[in-house]
Amino acid sequence: MQKKISRIGVLTSGGDAPGMNAAVRAVVRTGIYHGLDVFGIMRGYQGLMEDDIYQMEGRSVANIIQRGGTILKTARCKEFYTPEGRKKAYEILKQRGIEGLVVIGGDGSFRGAVAFSQEYDIPVIGIAGTIDKDIYGTDFTIGFDTAVNTAVEAIDKIRDTADAHDRLFIVEVMGRDAGYIALHSGIATGAENILVPERKTDLKDIINSLQEKERRKKLVNIIVVAEGDEYGGAQNVANLLKEHLPKAEARVCILGHIQRGGAPSCLDRLIASRMGYHAVECLIEGKFNVFVGILNNKMNYVPLENVGKKKGTISEEWMKIVKILAS
């Protein structure tokens, strides 16, 4: 029989994402509804290592659903990824009487959770909170919708000024290993080219395309580049293009961390609330060591150990759509 859990901890780890607060709120209030004691762990695994933990009540999460960032803060902790660090974390949780853990973060956070859950008898539930949307087994990750809408709003404004001056703009969005923000924001803003880490970039093809558009007097062009593209981001792409297109007035705009902040969108608040609720339900029902995702609008539970083995991938269909619509 699965042991009955009465005390749980919740933490946010890795990069922050809009909607994390909504997930924390859902975990706390669902836990309290079921009679559990819920503890907030500050600064992710780092706060766990330092016993920076406090008991949360319903009012602890009042008026946070609309706030970006995370009230629990977040940090990266190398010590937790060592056996000695995880042993220390386990002893702190045992001293506190915490019997289950909810980790809100991305694949790096889940890798730490996998090792911890395999070594010790404290079950872990993962909630996919990352703007990159690169977690296998879910159509949504908390924060992606807000981040991509922030990028879309910025690129729309950039196109206005590009049109006023007949300029080529190379816009860099976040995505060190995943190009979903670039793909979605680029399609939604009518970008002429989209460069993502998942696909080899044919710079010659881009140059030929821009030269052909120059002949057609189409001088306004937007290229959206994920920061992890093989050429190393927007500035490097711009430098290479200028060598072959000396007449083009090219400008670079790097959106940076603006994509991480801001009030979460309605979608991010909804999926975060839904995932947080089901994470607690998993602990109560004995469905341990899984991450909670949403696939085809249904809850999808993936073993934590499988998360790092596969990544979400950009389909050939999307890349074909990009090529056709940008022509």
N, C-alpha and C positions, 0 to 999 in steps of 0.2 A: 504493500500500500504506500502511496505517496504521503509524505508527511504534510500535515496541515500548516500552512504558512500564516503567521500573524503579524510579522514585522518586515517591511520591505524598504529598500533604498532606491532612490532615483538620481541619476546624474546625466549631465550633458558633456559630451567629449568631442575633441577634434574641432574642426571649423564650425563656427556658429552658423545658424540658418534660421531665417524668419519662420516662425511657427513652433520653434522649440518650446517657447513659453506655453503655448496652447497644449502641447503634449505633456509638459510637466503638470499643468493644471488638471488635465484629464486623469493622469496617473494618481495624483494626490486625492482628487475628489472621488474617483472610483474606489480607491483603496479605503478611504474613510467610510464611504457608503457601505462597504462590505465588512466594516469593523476592524480594519487593519490599522496598525501604526505605520505611518509613512515618514521616512527620513530623507531630507534633501542633502545631497553630498556636493559640496562646493568644489568648483574647478576640476571637475572630472576625476580621472584616476589620481591626479596629483593631490586633490583634496582628500580622497580616500586614504592615500598613503599617510596623510598628515592628520587624520581623524578630524577633518573640518566638516562635521556632520551635525545637523540639527533636526529636531522633530518638526514636521510641518502640519498645519491645520488648514481647515477650509479657507480661512481668511488669509493664510499665507500666500494663496494664489489668486486673491481677488484683484481685479483690474489689471491683469497681465496678458490676457488673450490677444490684445491688440498691439502689444509691444514686440518690437524686433529684439534680436539678441537673445540672451538667456539670463534669467534672474539667478540661476545657479552658477553662472560664469562657466568658462571652459578653459582648458589648458592641455598641453601635451606633456606626457610623463614617460620618459624613457625607462625609469626604474621599474614601472609596472610590467614592462615587457621582459623582465628577468625573473627567474624562478624565485629568487630571494625577495624581490619586490612583491610578487603575488602572494607569497607566504605572509608577508607583513600585512598586506591588505586583508587577507583572510582572517588573520588574528584580530584585526581591528573590528571587522564585521561581527565576528563571534563575540567579542567583548560587548558590542552594542546589542547583540541578540538579533541582528538583521539576518533574515533567512532567505531572502530573495532580492534580486537586483534588476532594475530596469535601466538599460543603457541606451541613451538617445545620441546617435552619431552616425558616422559613415563606416566604410569597410575597415579602416585602420582601427577604429574603436572596437569593431566586432572581432577583429583578429585577437585583440587583447582579451576580449570576453570569452572567446573560444578556449584559449589556453587556460583561463581561470576556471571556467566551468568544467573542463576535463580533469583538472587537478584537485578541485575541492567540491564539497557537497552543498554549495550555494548556487541554486539555479539562476540563470541569467536570461532575460528577455531583451532582445534588441528592437529598437524602433529606428527606422531609416530616416535619419535627419541629415541631409546634405544637399547643397544647391546643385551638385554635379549630376544628380539623377543617374548614377552609374552602378546602382546596386541591382544585382540579379534577383529576379523573382518578384518584382513589384513594378507597377506602372507609374507609381508616384513616390517621390521622396520629399520629406518636409523641407520647404524652402525653395525648391526649384521653380515653382510657378511664380513666386514673388520675384526671384532673381531674374528670371527671363523677362518678366513684364517690366522690370526696371531697365533692363538692357534695351527692350523694344522702345520704351519711352525716350531713352537717350538717343538711340539711333534715328528715330523719327525726327528729332530736333536737329541732329547732325545733317540729315538729308536736306532740311530746309536751307541751312547755310551752304551746303554743297551746291544746291541748285542756284542759289543767289550768285555764286562765284564761279560756276562751272568747274568744280573741283572733284578730284578723286580723294575719297576718304578711306583710310584703312583703320578700322575700329577693332580694338582688342577687347575681348570679353574673357571672363574667367573660364578655366577648364584646362588644368595642367595635364590630366590624363584622359579627360572625357570631353567630347565636343557637343554635348547636348544643348548647352546654352547658346553656343555659336549657331548650331543648326536651326533651332527653333526661332531664335531672334532674327537670324538672317532671312529665313523664309518669310517670317511675319512682316519684315520691313522691306521686302523686295530687293535684298542685296544681290549684286551682280555675281559675286563669288563668295563662297564660304569655305574656310580652311579649318579642318579638324584633325586632331591627333590620330584618329582611327583610320584615316585614309591618306595615302601618299599624295602629296601636292604636286601637280604638274604645272610648274611655274611658266614653262613655255606656252602651255595652253592658255593660261591667264593673260600672258603678254599678248598672244595672238588675238584673244578675245577683246582686250582693251584697244588694241590697234585697229581692229575692225570697227569697233564702236566709235573710235576717234574719226575714222573715215566717214561714218554715218552722222557725224557731228553730235554724237551722244557723249557729252563730256562729263556728265554727272554720274559717278559710279561709286558704289559702296562695297567695300570688301570687309567681311566680318571674319576675324581671325581668333581662334581659341589660343590662349596663351601657351598651350603645350604643342602647338603645331610644329612640324619638323624644322621649320625655318627659324624658330625661336621667338615668335611673337610679331606684333605689328610693325615695330620699327625696323626689324631686319627685312621683313617683306617689302616695306616701303623703300628701303635702300636698294634692294635688288631691282624693284620695278623702275626706279628712277634712272638706273643705268641704261635701261632699254626704252624708256619712254621719257626722254628729256623734256618734251613739251608739256607733259602732264603736270598740272598743279596738284601735288599730292600732299595730304595732311594726315597726321597720325593722331588718333584719340584712344587713350587707354582708360577704360572705364574703372578697372580696379575694384577696390573694396566697397564702392557704392552699391555693388550688386548684392552684398551680404546683408546690408542694413535695411531699415524701414519697416513699417507696419506690414505684417503678413497679409497676403491676399485672402479672400474668402475661401478659396480652395485649400490653401495651406492650413488655415484654421480648422477647416472641416476634417481634412485627412489626419491632421495631428491629433484632434480630439478623438477621432475614431480609433486611431492606432494606440493612443494612450489608454483608452478604455479597454481595448482588447488585450493589451499587454498585461494588465492587472488580471483580467479574466483568465489568461493563460496560467498565471501563477496560482490562482485559486483552483483551477481545474487540473493542475498537474501537468500541463503542457509546457515542459521545461526546455531551455536551451534552444530556443528558436528566435528568429527575427520576424516581426509582424509587418507584412506588406499588403498591398491591395492589387489584385490582378483581375482584370475583367470585372471590376467593381465588386469583387468579393474578397473577403479577407483571405490572405494566403500566408501560410506559416512555413518558413523554410528553416531547416536545421542550421544553426549558426555556423557549424563547421563547413557547410557548403557555400557560404557567402563569398569567401575569398577565392574559391576555386573557379568561379565564373564571373564574368562582368556583363553588364548590359551592353548591347552592341547596337550600332547604327546600321539600319538595313540598307541594302542596295536600292530599294524602292525610294527611300528618302533622298539618296544622292541623285537618283534619276530625276526626281521632282525638282531638286535644286537646279540641275543643269537645264531642264526644259523651261522652267519658269523664269530663269535669269537671261534667257536668250533674247 
